[in-house]
Amino acid sequence: MQDQSYVESVKRTSIVQSFFSQVYGWMFFGLLSTGIIAYYTANSAFLLNLIFSSKITFYAFLFAPIVLVMIISGKINSLSASMASFLFFVYAAVNGVTLSAIFLVYTQDSIATTFVIAAGTFGATALFGYVTKKDLSKLGSILFMLLIGLIIASVVNMFLKNDTMMWVLTYAGIVIFVGLTAYDMQKLKELAYKIDEDENDIAKFAVLGALTLYLDFINLFLRLLQIFGKKR
């Protein structure tokens, strides 16, 4: 009985390691794809004109990532691993097109510096979420409600253009996404210890996990960029 328990423990540890290696592998691939496409788009007059000269094209690229996130998150059980991976790549690519604007607004040095700061903050917070014994479920519910409030307030401020409100929302966003990173990491750890050993399930849920952490990182990075970014 003890030997069987040991074997099951070793098998589960192997599944967890495989799951998180794929999660971070896909997340790295997504961020790399987004960065490369954003940089290339920012340096292409043709693409910039194509995207920003037409409101239809601009809003298509703006809302496409939201639709893709909804599809991946809502249909993950019915998607194959290959389709989930493809949709994640499309999402990262489209996001790269919309994020090309940061290369037009901020200097490359400040973007790189902010990326390092965001990576360090994200890494420390994700590690905390993984190792902490405290249940973060209640915190997650509160942060989700705050996130909805943040989105609504940000939309309102697009019309008000209040600088004070903008800075309040920026710092609030940092706190929210730092908290969500820890919460999401804990949820992914719980998922890793419950997921079936079926390779297809591990692969597609790893993509979903990568998407979740990717969103946390990008949102954290963009808000830190508002603080540390130096405009051209």
Phi and psi in degrees as a GROMACS rama.xvg file:
@    title "Ramachandran Plot"
@    xaxis  label "Phi"
@    yaxis  label "Psi"
@TYPE xy
-65.0302  -40.2255  GLN-2
-63.9067  -39.838  ASP-3
-64.6131  -40.5499  GLN-4
-63.1247  -38.2022  SER-5
-66.9708  -41.487  TYR-6
-63.0858  -43.6165  VAL-7
-63.6437  -38.5012  GLU-8
-64.1797  -43.2371  SER-9
-64.3943  -41.1138  VAL-10
-64.3057  -43.2613  LYS-11
-66.0564  -39.6753  ARG-12
-61.7669  -39.014  THR-13
-64.8872  -40.2884  SER-14
-65.2397  -43.5836  ILE-15
-62.4795  -43.1091  VAL-16
-64.4143  -42.2804  GLN-17
-63.6145  -41.567  SER-18
-61.3544  -50.491  PHE-19
-73.1956  -29.5236  PHE-20
-66.0469  -36.2231  SER-21
-73.1323  -38.3819  GLN-22
-57.5294  -52.3146  VAL-23
-73.4112  -28.8946  TYR-24
-63.9213  -46.4526  GLY-25
-68.7554  -37.8359  TRP-26
-62.9244  -45.0516  MET-27
-61.5774  -43.7528  PHE-28
-61.9928  -41.2304  PHE-29
-64.7215  -45.0411  GLY-30
-65.7625  -39.6978  LEU-31
-64.2684  -44.7464  LEU-32
-62.0289  -44.3446  SER-33
-61.3906  -45.4748  THR-34
-63.0667  -46.0563  GLY-35
-64.0876  -45.8013  ILE-36
-67.9734  -38.0517  ILE-37
-62.7577  -45.2787  ALA-38
-65.2446  -44.1887  TYR-39
-64.1856  -43.1407  TYR-40
-63.0852  -42.8748  THR-41
-62.9889  -23.9613  ALA-42
-103.488  12.8702  ASN-43
-117.183  109.522  SER-44
-61.1499  -36.1858  ALA-45
-63.2124  -47.9438  PHE-46
-67.7205  -40.057  LEU-47
-62.6049  -41.4796  LEU-48
-66.3315  -39.4922  ASN-49
-63.192  -40.8884  LEU-50
-80.5778  -47.6224  ILE-51
-96.5642  -8.05017  PHE-52
-82.2231  -19.297  SER-53
-121.522  130.191  SER-54
-64.5876  -35.098  LYS-55
-63.1078  -48.3299  ILE-56
-64.0356  -42.8569  THR-57
-60.7604  -49.1255  PHE-58
-70.1025  -28.2432  TYR-59
-63.4543  -45.8046  ALA-60
-70.5215  -29.2444  PHE-61
-72.0528  -40.9428  LEU-62
-95.5488  -15.234  PHE-63
-57.7883  -43.2746  ALA-64
-59.6354  -35.9181  PRO-65
-64.2476  -43.2181  ILE-66
-63.1657  -42.9219  VAL-67
-64.8751  -39.811  LEU-68
-62.1654  -41.9789  VAL-69
-64.4228  -39.2202  MET-70
-67.0797  -48.6622  ILE-71
-63.7083  -44.9884  ILE-72
-70.3484  -42.5003  SER-73
-80.1679  -27.1126  GLY-74
-111.401  15.0169  LYS-75
-59.1841  -33.0181  ILE-76
-68.9273  -30.5255  ASN-77
-96.3096  -12.4922  SER-78
-79.3679  148.048  LEU-79
-81.0424  163.291  SER-80
-61.4522  -39.4206  ALA-81
-67.4192  -39.4825  SER-82
-69.4281  -40.1199  MET-83
-61.6804  -41.2524  ALA-84
-64.8969  -42.5747  SER-85
-63.1814  -44.8904  PHE-86
-65.2139  -35.6973  LEU-87
-65.3523  -40.8752  PHE-88
-63.9786  -43.0926  PHE-89
-61.0905  -42.0828  VAL-90
-60.5042  -48.4477  TYR-91
-61.7415  -38.0405  ALA-92
-68.1294  -47.5596  ALA-93
-63.4112  -39.1707  VAL-94
-62.214  -35.8705  ASN-95
-62.4127  -39.2445  GLY-96
-62.5879  -47.0492  VAL-97
-69.9887  -33.27  THR-98
-80.6434  -1.66278  LEU-99
-60.1027  -23.0266  SER-100
-61.0297  -28.2725  ALA-101
-66.3426  -29.0302  ILE-102
-74.0647  -17.9203  PHE-103
-87.9741  -22.5172  LEU-104
-98.5496  -42.3092  VAL-105
-111.493  156.484  TYR-106
-72.0627  151.97  THR-107
-64.2872  -36.1487  GLN-108
-62.7436  -43.1448  ASP-109
-70.8242  -31.5376  SER-110
-65.3626  -44.3808  ILE-111
-64.6408  -43.3831  ALA-112
-62.261  -44.8983  THR-113
-64.6382  -36.4657  THR-114
-61.2075  -42.414  PHE-115
-64.0147  -43.2163  VAL-116
-61.9094  -44.5911  ILE-117
-63.6965  -41.1888  ALA-118
-63.7697  -41.9352  ALA-119
-65.5984  -43.9035  GLY-120
-64.1692  -45.0677  THR-121
-62.4308  -45.9575  PHE-122
-61.5956  -44.5379  GLY-123
-65.0649  -41.3198  ALA-124
-69.5922  -40.4743  THR-125
-63.7283  -39.7478  ALA-126
-63.1616  -42.5482  LEU-127
-59.7366  -45.5314  PHE-128
-61.5201  -31.3444  GLY-129
-77.4448  -40.5001  TYR-130
-93.7333  -20.3044  VAL-131
-64.7634  144.8  THR-132
-93.6078  -9.34198  LYS-133
-76.5866  134.873  LYS-134
-73.5058  120.105  ASP-135
-98.4077  11.8568  LEU-136
-60.15  -45.9244  SER-137
-64.4741  -39.8844  LYS-138
-60.9121  -40.5808  LEU-139
-61.5562  -41.4146  GLY-140
-63.5523  -42.4189  SER-141
-64.699  -44.305  ILE-142
-64.6243  -36.0275  LEU-143
-64.9008  -41.4409  PHE-144
-65.878  -39.5816  MET-145
-64.7866  -35.1516  LEU-146
-64.0797  -41.7963  LEU-147
-61.2119  -43.7478  ILE-148
-62.4818  -38.9755  GLY-149
-62.8616  -43.033  LEU-150
-63.4763  -46.472  ILE-151
-62.4955  -45.3176  ILE-152
-64.4555  -36.2816  ALA-153
-66.5304  -39.8825  SER-154
-64.6635  -43.8438  VAL-155
-61.0209  -41.4905  VAL-156
-72.5334  -15.6247  ASN-157
-62.3277  -29.8704  MET-158
-93.0295  -36.7576  PHE-159
-74.6395  -35.7365  LEU-160
53.6497  47.2933  LYS-161
-90.3892  118.647  ASN-162
-64.1103  -41.3108  ASP-163
-61.7877  -44.6211  THR-164
-64.307  -37.1329  MET-165
-60.8225  -44.4051  MET-166
-69.1583  -37.4018  TRP-167
-61.3511  -44.3478  VAL-168
-66.4112  -35.0851  LEU-169
-62.6047  -51.1514  THR-170
-68.6314  -35.4985  TYR-171
-64.3693  -39.9601  ALA-172
-62.4901  -39.5859  GLY-173
-61.0848  -46.8252  ILE-174
-61.2178  -44.3082  VAL-175
-63.1368  -46.2467  ILE-176
-77.8164  -24.7547  PHE-177
-65.256  -45.5554  VAL-178
-63.8345  -41.3405  GLY-179
-65.9542  -32.6431  LEU-180
-61.7937  -47.0163  THR-181
-63.1259  -43.8836  ALA-182
-63.1603  -48.3835  TYR-183
-63.9211  -36.7386  ASP-184
-64.7769  -40.7836  MET-185
-64.9124  -40.1583  GLN-186
-65.2396  -37.2086  LYS-187
-67.7978  -36.3573  LEU-188
-63.3655  -43.4596  LYS-189
-62.8045  -41.0092  GLU-190
-63.1242  -41.5939  LEU-191
-61.2956  -32.347  ALA-192
-86.1587  -5.43578  TYR-193
-114.174  -21.1754  LYS-194
-63.293  146.107  ILE-195
-65.3809  160.146  ASP-196
-83.104  5.35281  GLU-197
-63.0018  125.442  ASP-198
-62.4281  -34.8327  GLU-199
-65.5332  -41.6212  ASN-200
-65.645  -43.54  ASP-201
-59.8589  -43.9091  ILE-202
-65.7931  -46.9016  ALA-203
-74.1535  -33.4461  LYS-204
-74.225  -24.726  PHE-205
-66.5912  -37.8276  ALA-206
-64.0646  -42.8575  VAL-207
-62.9525  -40.4858  LEU-208
-64.0703  -41.2032  GLY-209
-63.1976  -41.0785  ALA-210
-62.2966  -42.4628  LEU-211
-61.7103  -49.1317  THR-212
-70.5317  -34.0556  LEU-213
-58.8777  -45.9017  TYR-214
-62.4312  -43.0947  LEU-215
-60.5166  -45.1571  ASP-216
-66.73  -48.05  PHE-217
-60.8183  -43.6348  ILE-218
-67.0939  -37.9086  ASN-219
-64.8404  -45.3391  LEU-220
-60.234  -45.6621  PHE-221
-64.6857  -35.3865  LEU-222
-75.4078  -36.6108  ARG-223
-66.8459  -32.2232  LEU-224
-64.7267  -33.0099  LEU-225
-64.5817  -25.9047  GLN-226
-90.3577  -48.3749  ILE-227
-96.6677  -13.4146  PHE-228
-70.6905  138.134  GLY-229
-104.241  123.256  LYS-230
-76.5699  150.169  LYS-231
